[in-house]
Amino acid sequence: NPYAGNASAIATGAKLFVSYNCMDCHGADGSGAMGPSLADGRWHFGGDDGEIFESIYQGRPDGMPAWGTLISPDQIWMLAAYVKSLETNKNPTTENFTGAAEARMGH
């Protein structure tokens, strides 16, 4: 990604995320809504920059539209840089798991 780590491009990507209504499906902070989270480090179609570019460019089955004919490759790269900046590399379903059994309380 020619914009990887570029703070200005990431800021532009954040604006594009809003202007192209990405947040309608992926949530305002990329944490997910009707579409998957972009911030939890789990990627169905791959999470490297090129794979994110392809997901935006080509779209994905079951909901992700193809944007490649509607926006420029530069804008897609800036969106990819922004999306990567959201990633926390945490799986929220397991991040607090220690392996220790816990007693059940209540009923």
Summary of the structure (lengths in Angstrom):
residues: 107
radius of gyration: 16.2
end to end distance: 52.8
largest distance: 56.8
contacts: 261
relative contact order: 0.20
helix: 39%
strand: 2%
